[in-house]
Amino acid sequence: MKQGFTARSCVRFFTSRYLRFCLVGLSGLVVDSILLLMLTTQADWPVVPSKLLAAEVAVANNFFWNNLWTFTPESDPRSASKLEYRFLRFNVVSLTGILLSTVLVLAFRNRFGFPILPANGAAVVLVSLWNFRFSKFWVWERNSSQHTSNNHQPDTTTV
């Protein structure tokens, strides 16, 4: 028996996928922080190149775990050749999220008078929704020909 779209299925989908996505993001924060600390204190690198390298390694970490764990059903095992393409798209989404987060922190801080940590917290929550949506529907999108060939209906859930 095929079930239709319900509020319960939407909540279950959103919380399980979104929770995984956020846990992966948290692991990326740990990778970024440790590498940034090591490069600036142990290797005596300047902050800017240290941060750029640490951020890209964190993005690669997040891509690996999201591809393996968060979006596994969307990852077609026959599409290994699309891995580089997906990684490039994930980098675009991540960079856009970083830029958006920066703008939001500045807006929350300068326009609304938020202290820096609450401003950053609010920006992180909003940008995580942005990153999740575009990761789900643009980076790991399903090919419509796969749906029809596998007798599956297209994924019409939205976040």
C-alpha positions as CSV (number, residue, x, y, z in Angstrom):
1,M,0.0,0.0,0.0
2,K,1.4,3.3,-1.1
3,Q,1.2,6.1,1.5
4,G,0.7,9.7,0.4
5,F,2.3,12.8,1.7
6,T,1.5,13.5,5.4
7,A,2.7,16.0,7.9
8,R,4.1,13.1,9.9
9,S,6.1,11.8,6.9
10,C,7.4,15.3,6.3
11,V,8.5,15.7,9.9
12,R,10.1,12.3,9.9
13,F,11.9,13.0,6.6
14,F,13.1,16.4,7.7
15,T,14.3,15.5,11.1
16,S,16.2,12.4,10.2
17,R,17.9,13.8,7.1
18,Y,18.3,17.3,8.5
19,L,19.6,15.9,11.8
20,R,22.2,13.8,9.9
21,F,23.1,16.8,7.8
22,C,23.6,18.9,11.0
23,L,25.7,16.2,12.6
24,V,27.9,16.1,9.6
25,G,28.2,19.8,9.7
26,L,29.2,19.6,13.3
27,S,32.0,17.2,12.4
28,G,33.1,19.7,9.7
29,L,33.3,22.4,12.4
30,V,35.5,20.1,14.5
31,V,37.8,19.4,11.5
32,D,37.9,23.1,10.6
33,S,38.8,24.2,14.1
34,I,41.4,21.6,14.8
35,L,43.2,22.1,11.5
36,L,43.0,25.9,11.8
37,L,44.5,25.7,15.3
38,M,47.3,23.3,14.2
39,L,48.2,25.4,11.1
40,T,48.3,28.7,13.0
41,T,50.0,27.5,16.2
42,Q,52.1,24.5,15.2
43,A,53.0,25.2,11.6
44,D,53.0,29.0,12.2
45,W,51.0,29.7,9.0
46,P,49.2,33.0,8.6
47,V,45.5,33.0,9.5
48,V,44.1,33.6,6.1
49,P,45.7,30.7,4.2
50,S,45.2,28.5,7.4
51,K,41.5,29.3,7.4
52,L,41.1,28.8,3.7
53,L,42.7,25.3,3.8
54,A,40.9,24.4,7.0
55,A,37.6,25.4,5.5
56,E,38.1,23.4,2.3
57,V,39.2,20.3,4.2
58,A,36.0,20.7,6.3
59,V,33.9,21.0,3.2
60,A,35.6,17.8,1.8
61,N,34.9,16.1,5.1
62,N,31.2,17.2,5.0
63,F,30.9,16.1,1.4
64,F,32.3,12.6,2.1
65,W,30.0,12.0,5.1
66,N,26.9,13.5,3.4
67,N,27.5,11.4,0.3
68,L,28.0,8.3,2.4
69,W,25.4,8.8,5.2
70,T,23.0,11.7,4.8
71,F,22.0,11.4,1.2
72,T,22.7,7.7,0.6
73,P,19.3,6.8,-1.1
74,E,19.8,9.7,-3.5
75,S,23.4,8.5,-4.4
76,D,23.1,6.2,-7.3
77,P,26.0,3.6,-7.0
78,R,26.3,3.6,-10.8
79,S,27.1,7.3,-10.8
80,A,30.6,7.3,-9.5
81,S,31.6,9.4,-12.5
82,K,29.3,12.1,-11.1
83,L,31.3,12.3,-7.9
84,E,33.5,15.2,-9.0
85,Y,30.5,17.1,-10.4
86,R,28.7,16.6,-7.0
87,F,31.7,17.7,-5.1
88,L,32.0,20.9,-7.2
89,R,28.3,21.7,-6.6
90,F,28.7,21.0,-2.9
91,N,31.6,23.5,-2.9
92,V,29.4,26.1,-4.6
93,V,26.6,25.6,-2.0
94,S,29.1,25.7,0.9
95,L,30.8,28.9,-0.4
96,T,27.4,30.5,-1.0
97,G,26.4,29.5,2.5
98,I,29.6,31.0,4.0
99,L,29.0,34.3,2.2
100,L,25.3,34.3,3.2
101,S,26.2,33.6,6.8
102,T,28.7,36.5,6.8
103,V,26.0,38.9,5.5
104,L,23.5,37.6,8.1
105,V,25.9,38.0,11.0
106,L,26.6,41.6,9.9
107,A,22.9,42.3,9.5
108,F,21.9,40.8,12.9
109,R,24.8,42.6,14.6
110,N,24.7,46.0,12.9
111,R,21.1,46.4,12.0
112,F,19.4,44.6,14.9
113,G,22.1,45.0,17.6
114,F,22.6,41.3,18.3
115,P,25.7,40.3,20.2
116,I,28.2,38.4,18.0
117,L,27.5,34.8,19.3
118,P,23.7,35.1,19.0
119,A,24.1,36.7,15.6
120,N,26.3,33.9,14.5
121,G,24.0,31.3,16.0
122,A,20.9,32.7,14.2
123,A,22.9,32.8,10.9
124,V,24.1,29.2,11.3
125,V,20.5,28.0,11.8
126,L,19.2,29.9,8.8
127,V,22.2,29.0,6.6
128,S,22.0,25.3,7.6
129,L,18.5,25.3,6.1
130,W,19.8,26.9,3.0
131,N,22.6,24.4,2.7
132,F,20.4,21.4,3.4
133,R,17.8,22.4,0.8
134,F,20.4,23.0,-2.0
135,S,22.4,20.0,-1.0
136,K,19.3,17.8,-1.2
137,F,17.8,19.1,-4.4
138,W,20.8,20.4,-6.4
139,V,23.9,18.5,-5.3
140,W,22.3,15.1,-4.7
141,E,19.3,15.5,-7.0
142,R,17.9,12.4,-8.6
143,N,17.8,12.0,-12.3
144,S,14.2,11.8,-13.5
145,S,15.2,9.0,-16.0
146,Q,16.3,6.9,-13.0
147,H,12.9,7.3,-11.4
148,T,11.0,6.0,-14.4
149,S,13.5,3.2,-15.1
150,N,13.2,2.0,-11.5
151,N,9.4,2.5,-11.3
152,H,9.8,5.1,-8.6
153,Q,7.9,8.3,-8.3
154,P,9.9,11.5,-8.4
155,D,10.8,12.9,-4.9
156,T,8.4,15.8,-4.4
157,T,9.1,16.5,-0.8
158,T,10.1,20.1,0.0
159,V,11.8,21.7,2.9
